[in-house]
């Protein structure tokens, strides 16, 4: 891929991966995503019992752990944005361990906004429940 290729505005080095098998390992992620370029960091979200675990494998830092609501997700950080773009383009919808991956660019500002929207909707719902006497 040409390095002069124009990138989408949301393109960055950090990919957010969803719909992973709960049995996937950090090595599986490095093997799959490493085909597209050097990976700086991969964080695999596993059960909270492993939240404290921090491993270093061949100089690559891998953090494992998270809450139950984010099982089956991971973050992959490439050293180069063009490698991330190629991985995103090729692996979104890819069948990996009998699951179709969802690969997106990490967009923390959108995530924060959606959390704010959710909080506002929940607050509005509580007001409506009180207004109509619903528990």
QUICORQUI-V694338 format. One record per backbone hydrogen bond with DSSP energy under -0.5 kcal/mol. NH is the residue of the N-H (numbers start at 0). CO is the residue of the C=O. Records with the same first field share a line. If there is no record, write none. Layout:
NH: CO + CO
//
This chain:
4: 1
10: 7
14: 12 + 75
15: 103
16: 14 + 73
17: 101
19: 71
23: 20
28: 24
29: 25
30: 26
31: 27
32: 28
33: 29
34: 31
35: 32
36: 33
39: 37 + 76
40: 76
41: 60
42: 74
43: 41 + 62
44: 72
45: 43
49: 46
50: 47
52: 49
54: 61
56: 59
57: 55
59: 56
60: 39
61: 54
62: 41
63: 52
64: 43
65: 45
69: 66
70: 67
71: 44
72: 69
73: 16
74: 42
75: 14
76: 40
77: 12 + 75
78: 37
83: 79
84: 80
85: 81
86: 82
87: 83
88: 84
89: 85
90: 86
91: 87
92: 100
93: 90
95: 93 + 98
98: 95
100: 93 + 98
101: 17
102: 100
103: 15 + 101
105: 13
109: 106
110: 106
111: 107
112: 108
113: 109
114: 110
115: 111
116: 112
117: 113
118: 114
119: 115
120: 116
121: 117
122: 118
123: 119
124: 120
125: 121
126: 122
127: 123
128: 124
129: 125
130: 126
131: 127
132: 129
133: 128
//
